[in-house]
């Protein structure tokens, strides 16, 4: 999970062009990072590309925090 978090954080920093100190497991994409719907699309796309997984639209809707993203990616990786 720690490794997944670091990689998820890299994607977030790259997509949103923010400082990595603003990102922790409790960070909310919309409320804390001011991500809009396009940002969210690019984040999910970035996670899929970086981890070589295919996050469904339904699962993507459940990702509200960085911790959610890490858990979802870990679940996908475990089922590969």
Buried (B, 14 or more C-beta within 10 A) or exposed (E): EEEBBEBBBBBBBEBBEBEEEEBEBEBBBEEBBEBEEEBBEBBBBBBBEBBEBEBEEEBBEEBEBBBBBBBBBBEBEEEE
